[in-house]
Amino acid sequence: MIKLIVGTKGTGKTKILIDMMEKSERESNGSVVCIDKGSKLRFTANHTIRLIDIEDYGISGHETFAGFILGVLAENYDITDIFIDSLIKIVGRDLDKLENFFAGINNHAKDVNIVFTVSADLSELPENVKKLAITN
């Protein structure tokens, strides 16, 4: 199941993501993964959460990143949760591609909770993508 934490820069998306990661780490019977661009979460996240710095893999664009996420899932069968910070920084600002991006991942990862932070105003997102947003 895919969920989005949506908001413009400086609205606390990463803090919400960290709180969700910590809760999942305490409650999960499997592995929790966090994918980030850069290493800003390295000292914030619990050491039991597997941190992946996407910059180490030269990933950019929607299709390549979707393949990377599915590869992470294929490599480890017991992943229960994946948290991804800074989606727009990873794939680019073409918001119209997000619907197919999320659909492709969701088709293969229905039993995994996947949470993305998206730096955009909710009104900028395609209608089907808005439905994935977590509302406070």
C-alpha positions as CSV (number, residue, x, y, z in Angstrom):
1,M,0.0,0.0,0.0
2,I,1.4,3.4,-1.0
3,K,0.9,6.5,1.1
4,L,2.2,10.0,0.5
5,I,3.2,12.8,2.9
6,V,2.6,15.8,0.8
7,G,3.6,19.4,1.5
8,T,5.7,22.3,0.3
9,K,9.3,22.7,1.6
10,G,9.5,23.3,5.3
11,T,6.1,21.8,6.3
12,G,7.5,19.0,8.4
13,K,7.2,16.1,6.0
14,T,10.5,14.5,7.0
15,K,9.6,14.7,10.8
16,I,6.4,12.8,10.1
17,L,8.3,10.3,8.0
18,I,10.8,9.7,10.8
19,D,8.0,9.2,13.4
20,M,6.3,6.7,11.1
21,M,9.6,4.9,10.6
22,E,10.2,4.6,14.3
23,K,6.7,3.3,14.9
24,S,7.0,0.7,12.1
25,E,10.4,-0.4,13.4
26,R,8.9,-1.1,16.8
27,E,5.9,-2.9,15.5
28,S,7.3,-4.7,12.4
29,N,7.9,-8.4,12.3
30,G,10.2,-7.9,9.4
31,S,12.6,-5.4,7.9
32,V,12.1,-1.6,7.6
33,V,14.0,0.3,4.9
34,C,14.5,4.0,4.4
35,I,15.7,5.4,1.0
36,D,17.0,8.9,1.0
37,K,18.8,11.2,-1.3
38,G,21.9,12.1,0.7
39,S,22.6,11.0,4.3
40,K,20.6,13.4,6.3
41,L,18.6,10.6,8.0
42,R,21.7,8.6,8.8
43,F,22.0,10.0,12.3
44,T,18.2,10.4,12.9
45,A,16.9,6.9,12.1
46,N,17.2,4.0,14.4
47,H,20.2,1.8,13.6
48,T,18.0,-1.2,12.9
49,I,16.4,0.5,10.0
50,R,18.2,-0.2,6.7
51,L,19.3,3.1,5.2
52,I,19.9,3.4,1.5
53,D,21.5,6.6,0.1
54,I,20.1,6.6,-3.5
55,E,23.0,8.8,-4.6
56,D,25.3,5.8,-4.2
57,Y,23.5,4.1,-7.1
58,G,23.2,6.8,-9.7
59,I,19.4,6.5,-9.9
60,S,17.2,9.2,-11.5
61,G,13.9,9.2,-13.3
62,H,10.6,7.5,-12.5
63,E,11.2,4.2,-14.3
64,T,14.7,3.6,-13.0
65,F,13.7,4.4,-9.4
66,A,10.6,2.2,-9.6
67,G,12.9,-0.7,-10.8
68,F,15.3,0.1,-7.9
69,I,12.5,-0.1,-5.3
70,L,11.2,-3.4,-6.8
71,G,14.8,-4.7,-6.8
72,V,15.1,-3.9,-3.1
73,L,11.9,-5.8,-2.4
74,A,13.0,-8.8,-4.5
75,E,16.3,-9.0,-2.6
76,N,14.7,-9.2,0.8
77,Y,11.4,-11.1,1.2
78,D,10.7,-9.9,4.7
79,I,10.5,-6.1,4.1
80,T,7.3,-4.8,5.7
81,D,7.9,-1.1,5.2
82,I,9.8,1.2,2.9
83,F,10.1,4.9,3.6
84,I,11.3,7.2,0.9
85,D,12.3,10.8,1.6
86,S,12.5,13.5,-1.1
87,L,10.8,11.7,-4.0
88,I,10.8,14.8,-6.3
89,K,14.6,15.2,-5.8
90,I,15.1,11.6,-6.9
91,V,12.7,11.4,-9.9
92,G,12.3,15.0,-11.0
93,R,9.4,17.4,-11.0
94,D,7.2,15.8,-13.7
95,L,4.2,15.2,-11.5
96,D,2.1,13.8,-14.3
97,K,4.3,10.7,-14.3
98,L,3.6,9.9,-10.7
99,E,0.3,8.1,-11.3
100,N,2.0,5.4,-13.5
101,F,5.0,5.3,-11.2
102,F,2.9,4.5,-8.1
103,A,0.7,2.1,-10.1
104,G,3.7,0.1,-11.3
105,I,5.1,-0.2,-7.8
106,N,1.8,-1.0,-6.2
107,N,1.2,-3.9,-8.7
108,H,4.2,-5.7,-7.3
109,A,4.2,-4.5,-3.7
110,K,0.7,-4.7,-2.4
111,D,1.7,-6.3,0.9
112,V,4.4,-3.7,1.7
113,N,3.7,-0.3,3.3
114,I,5.5,2.3,1.2
115,V,5.5,5.9,2.3
116,F,6.9,8.7,0.2
117,T,7.5,12.4,1.0
118,V,6.5,14.6,-1.9
119,S,7.5,18.3,-1.9
120,A,4.6,19.8,-3.7
121,D,1.3,21.4,-2.9
122,L,-1.5,18.8,-2.9
123,S,-3.4,20.8,-5.5
124,E,-0.5,20.3,-8.0
125,L,-0.8,16.5,-8.0
126,P,-2.9,14.5,-10.4
127,E,-6.3,13.5,-9.0
128,N,-5.5,9.8,-8.6
129,V,-2.3,10.6,-6.8
130,K,-4.1,12.9,-4.4
131,K,-6.0,9.9,-3.1
132,L,-2.7,8.4,-1.8
133,A,-2.0,11.5,0.4
134,I,-2.1,11.1,4.2
135,T,-4.3,13.8,5.7
136,N,-3.7,15.1,9.2
